[in-house]
Amino acid sequence: MDEEYDVVVLGTGLKECILSGLLSVDGLKVLHMDRNDYYGGESTSLNLVQLWKRFRGNDKPPAHLGSSRDYNVDMIPKFMMANGTLVRVLIHTDVTKYLYFKAVDGSFVYNKGKIHKVPATDMEALKSPLMGLFEKRRARKFFIYVQDYVESDPKTHDGMDLTRVKTRELIAKYGLDDNTVDFIGHALALHRDDRYLNEPALDTVKRIKLYEESLARFQGGSPYIYPLYGLGELPQAFARLSAVYGGTYMLNKPECKVEFDEEGKVVGVSSEGETARCKKVVCDPSYLPNKVRKVGRVARAIAIMSHPIPNTNDSPSVQVILPQKQLGRRSDMYLFCCSYSHNVAPKGKFIAFVSAEAETDHPETELKPGIDLLGPVDEIFFDIYDRFEPVNEPSLDNCFISTSYDPTTHFESTVTDVLNMYSMITGKILDLSVDLSAASAAEE
């Protein structure tokens, strides 16, 4: 450990592992350490005994739940958009050779007390019970506009400059009602609240296009994919990748204290009397608590069930988005369910998560609208965790700190943070124009 590195990465959470992989591929000498004796940090994956230890304080889960090691319960579960940025990063680093993906079966939205399949194309719009006859026609026209829209071809813009036109104005042009806007903005464009309505429409149109292209890719019922055995596989895949490029991983390193010179710049990281010298440190908020501030909290419930979520066509894996307006909240609630079909639970068992930005101190009550959709549960755990973001100036101290994971059940916001950090650390933009078919293991 007593040597010089370009970068020391602290914590093996998803964000840190992706960065460590990207920087290693770039030819930087990387040392990656974690104070824990397991991979994943906050975004680790637990078996049944570990889950019991963490939330029930003992290591005796009931026998009827099956074998502990058949469970891989992700603490920060997030589906990947099939054509999304994370998949591009995985292909760019060639880490896909260590992972197997499988399509997620269903994508749903909560509307007026019921769960509906999210209509994503002009054809699905015509069939969806979410809209009446005339609204279907208007929605179909809007979807055709989005499908045909090409940023570089003004002929497809219908006379509108979407870098200037607000989303609200684009929607008004097609005469869509609030109900339709709700599922388009939250379940297709995946906005977390309604601020997007007053922002330029280009971002929303691109987000809907990404959803549609991802949906078309695997001809499944959703645009999402998920690794077999869960996300716990990702940090380990990146650890392998890093090793291939000469990176070093060390788990179970106590303290991991970041050392600074008199100007406040990073000079290294010490643990157990040894110091790894380095020019830059990348870490999660827990390693530099005095350089971050609390920005919110996430409330979550984890349930083990013996059946799929009702009204989702018996889908073994599914995401349901509950838009804020439907619940009278300030931000959306998310419902995630996965099962033996992705090898995260034994046959016949399902793992469901309900998560939201905490607006109260009572997760049991606050998450009730999502929990009510689950039907009977075998076991349920509640939890609230703090969300932090960095307040330091990386150009002055060379510390690059990730933001805590938000409550969304898809990866787009997580990977945006990673790419921004990558650009700050290296001074360049990651080229993600890759051949997407390289991640086709999911099509088994």
Solvent accessible surface area in square Angstrom, and as a share of the most:
residue,aa,sasa,rsa
1,M,33,0.15
2,D,88,0.45
3,E,77,0.34
4,E,75,0.34
5,Y,8,0.03
6,D,38,0.20
7,V,1,0.01
8,V,0,0.00
9,V,0,0.00
10,L,0,0.00
11,G,1,0.01
12,T,0,0.00
13,G,3,0.02
14,L,0,0.00
15,K,6,0.02
16,E,3,0.01
17,C,0,0.00
18,I,0,0.00
19,L,0,0.00
20,S,0,0.00
21,G,0,0.00
22,L,2,0.01
23,L,0,0.00
24,S,1,0.01
25,V,42,0.24
26,D,56,0.29
27,G,65,0.62
28,L,57,0.28
29,K,87,0.37
30,V,1,0.01
31,L,0,0.00
32,H,0,0.00
33,M,0,0.00
34,D,1,0.00
35,R,92,0.33
36,N,41,0.21
37,D,98,0.51
38,Y,92,0.35
39,Y,60,0.23
40,G,1,0.01
41,G,13,0.12
42,E,94,0.42
43,S,2,0.01
44,T,7,0.04
45,S,28,0.18
46,L,16,0.08
47,N,45,0.23
48,L,1,0.01
49,V,46,0.26
50,Q,77,0.34
51,L,0,0.00
52,W,10,0.04
53,K,118,0.50
54,R,109,0.40
55,F,44,0.18
56,R,100,0.36
57,G,67,0.64
58,N,67,0.34
59,D,62,0.32
60,K,152,0.64
61,P,29,0.18
62,P,43,0.27
63,A,98,0.76
64,H,124,0.55
65,L,1,0.00
66,G,39,0.37
67,S,52,0.33
68,S,28,0.18
69,R,200,0.73
70,D,66,0.34
71,Y,1,0.00
72,N,38,0.19
73,V,1,0.01
74,D,6,0.03
75,M,1,0.00
76,I,8,0.04
77,P,12,0.07
78,K,1,0.00
79,F,0,0.00
80,M,0,0.00
81,M,3,0.01
82,A,0,0.00
83,N,19,0.10
84,G,2,0.02
85,T,35,0.20
86,L,2,0.01
87,V,0,0.00
88,R,69,0.25
89,V,0,0.00
90,L,0,0.00
91,I,21,0.10
92,H,62,0.28
93,T,2,0.01
94,D,73,0.38
95,V,0,0.00
96,T,18,0.10
97,K,126,0.53
98,Y,51,0.19
99,L,6,0.03
100,Y,130,0.49
101,F,2,0.01
102,K,73,0.31
103,A,26,0.20
104,V,0,0.00
105,D,57,0.29
106,G,3,0.03
107,S,5,0.03
108,F,9,0.04
109,V,1,0.00
110,Y,29,0.11
111,N,7,0.04
112,K,156,0.66
113,G,48,0.47
114,K,133,0.56
115,I,18,0.09
116,H,29,0.13
117,K,84,0.36
118,V,3,0.02
119,P,4,0.02
120,A,0,0.00
121,T,35,0.21
122,D,23,0.12
123,M,117,0.52
124,E,43,0.19
125,A,0,0.00
126,L,68,0.34
127,K,155,0.66
128,S,6,0.04
129,P,107,0.68
130,L,13,0.06
131,M,13,0.06
132,G,49,0.47
133,L,111,0.55
134,F,134,0.56
135,E,10,0.04
136,K,32,0.14
137,R,126,0.46
138,R,95,0.35
139,A,0,0.00
140,R,88,0.32
141,K,132,0.56
142,F,3,0.01
143,F,0,0.00
144,I,59,0.30
145,Y,19,0.07
146,V,0,0.00
147,Q,61,0.27
148,D,83,0.43
149,Y,7,0.03
150,V,73,0.42
151,E,89,0.40
152,S,101,0.65
153,D,43,0.22
154,P,100,0.63
155,K,183,0.77
156,T,32,0.18
157,H,28,0.13
158,D,77,0.40
159,G,85,0.82
160,M,24,0.11
161,D,65,0.34
162,L,2,0.01
163,T,79,0.46
164,R,190,0.69
165,V,28,0.16
166,K,83,0.35
167,T,2,0.01
168,R,120,0.44
169,E,90,0.41
170,L,1,0.01
171,I,13,0.07
172,A,71,0.55
173,K,105,0.44
174,Y,35,0.13
175,G,40,0.38
176,L,15,0.07
177,D,67,0.35
178,D,99,0.51
179,N,35,0.18
180,T,1,0.01
181,V,16,0.09
182,D,6,0.03
183,F,2,0.01
184,I,1,0.01
185,G,0,0.00
186,H,1,0.00
187,A,1,0.01
188,L,0,0.00
189,A,1,0.01
190,L,10,0.05
191,H,16,0.07
192,R,95,0.35
193,D,30,0.15
194,D,35,0.18
195,R,172,0.63
196,Y,7,0.03
197,L,17,0.09
198,N,81,0.42
199,E,83,0.37
200,P,65,0.41
201,A,0,0.00
202,L,23,0.11
203,D,70,0.36
204,T,5,0.03
205,V,0,0.00
206,K,99,0.42
207,R,83,0.30
208,I,0,0.00
209,K,42,0.18
210,L,40,0.20
211,Y,2,0.01
212,E,14,0.06
213,E,85,0.38
214,S,0,0.00
215,L,19,0.09
216,A,60,0.47
217,R,45,0.16
218,F,26,0.11
219,Q,153,0.68
220,G,33,0.32
221,G,26,0.25
222,S,2,0.01
223,P,1,0.00
224,Y,1,0.00
225,I,0,0.00
226,Y,2,0.01
227,P,0,0.00
228,L,32,0.16
229,Y,110,0.42
230,G,0,0.00
231,L,1,0.01
232,G,10,0.10
233,E,60,0.27
234,L,0,0.00
235,P,1,0.01
236,Q,75,0.33
237,A,2,0.02
238,F,0,0.00
239,A,9,0.07
240,R,123,0.45
241,L,3,0.02
242,S,1,0.00
243,A,61,0.48
244,V,104,0.60
245,Y,105,0.40
246,G,56,0.54
247,G,11,0.10
248,T,51,0.30
249,Y,43,0.16
250,M,43,0.19
251,L,55,0.27
252,N,96,0.49
253,K,24,0.10
254,P,62,0.39
255,E,134,0.60
256,C,3,0.02
257,K,116,0.49
258,V,12,0.07
259,E,50,0.23
260,F,75,0.31
261,D,50,0.26
262,E,173,0.78
263,E,144,0.65
264,G,29,0.28
265,K,72,0.31
266,V,8,0.04
267,V,66,0.38
268,G,0,0.00
269,V,0,0.00
270,S,19,0.12
271,S,1,0.01
272,E,111,0.50
273,G,86,0.82
274,E,64,0.29
275,T,49,0.28
276,A,0,0.00
277,R,116,0.42
278,C,5,0.03
279,K,111,0.47
280,K,56,0.24
281,V,0,0.00
282,V,0,0.00
283,C,0,0.00
284,D,20,0.10
285,P,14,0.09
286,S,60,0.39
287,Y,18,0.07
288,L,11,0.05
289,P,96,0.60
290,N,130,0.67
291,K,38,0.16
292,V,21,0.12
293,R,131,0.48
294,K,106,0.45
295,V,49,0.28
296,G,18,0.18
297,R,61,0.22
298,V,2,0.01
299,A,0,0.00
300,R,7,0.03
301,A,1,0.01
302,I,1,0.00
303,A,1,0.01
304,I,0,0.00
305,M,0,0.00
306,S,59,0.38
307,H,44,0.20
308,P,27,0.17
309,I,1,0.01
310,P,53,0.33
311,N,116,0.59
312,T,0,0.00
313,N,123,0.63
314,D,113,0.58
315,S,9,0.06
316,P,37,0.23
317,S,0,0.00
318,V,0,0.00
319,Q,2,0.01
320,V,0,0.00
321,I,3,0.01
322,L,0,0.00
323,P,1,0.01
324,Q,25,0.11
325,K,108,0.46
326,Q,49,0.22
327,L,40,0.20
328,G,73,0.70
329,R,28,0.10
330,R,172,0.63
331,S,19,0.12
332,D,2,0.01
333,M,0,0.00
334,Y,4,0.01
335,L,0,0.00
336,F,5,0.02
337,C,0,0.00
338,C,1,0.01
339,S,0,0.00
340,Y,70,0.27
341,S,19,0.13
342,H,1,0.00
343,N,50,0.26
344,V,6,0.03
345,A,6,0.04
346,P,22,0.14
347,K,167,0.71
348,G,33,0.32
349,K,27,0.11
350,F,12,0.05
351,I,4,0.02
352,A,0,0.00
353,F,2,0.01
354,V,1,0.01
355,S,10,0.07
356,A,0,0.00
357,E,35,0.16
358,A,18,0.14
359,E,49,0.22
360,T,64,0.37
361,D,96,0.50
362,H,114,0.51
363,P,15,0.09
364,E,92,0.41
365,T,95,0.55
366,E,19,0.08
367,L,0,0.00
368,K,108,0.46
369,P,42,0.27
370,G,0,0.00
371,I,33,0.17
372,D,88,0.45
373,L,28,0.14
374,L,1,0.00
375,G,32,0.31
376,P,108,0.68
377,V,53,0.31
378,D,51,0.26
379,E,32,0.14
380,I,40,0.21
381,F,3,0.01
382,F,61,0.25
383,D,31,0.16
384,I,46,0.23
385,Y,34,0.13
386,D,57,0.30
387,R,34,0.12
388,F,65,0.27
389,E,51,0.23
390,P,46,0.29
391,V,83,0.48
392,N,28,0.14
393,E,93,0.42
394,P,21,0.13
395,S,81,0.52
396,L,121,0.60
397,D,10,0.05
398,N,29,0.15
399,C,0,0.00
400,F,7,0.03
401,I,7,0.03
402,S,2,0.02
403,T,32,0.18
404,S,18,0.12
405,Y,16,0.06
406,D,14,0.07
407,P,9,0.06
408,T,3,0.02
409,T,2,0.01
410,H,4,0.02
411,F,0,0.00
412,E,34,0.15
413,S,35,0.23
414,T,3,0.02
415,V,1,0.01
416,T,73,0.42
417,D,27,0.14
418,V,0,0.00
419,L,37,0.18
420,N,86,0.44
421,M,3,0.01
422,Y,3,0.01
423,S,32,0.21
424,M,106,0.47
425,I,6,0.03
426,T,42,0.24
427,G,70,0.67
428,K,100,0.42
429,I,149,0.75
430,L,19,0.10
431,D,96,0.50
432,L,28,0.14
433,S,92,0.59
434,V,35,0.20
435,D,98,0.51
436,L,30,0.15
437,S,68,0.44
438,A,58,0.45
439,A,2,0.02
440,S,47,0.31
441,A,34,0.26
442,A,9,0.07
443,E,100,0.45
444,E,144,0.65
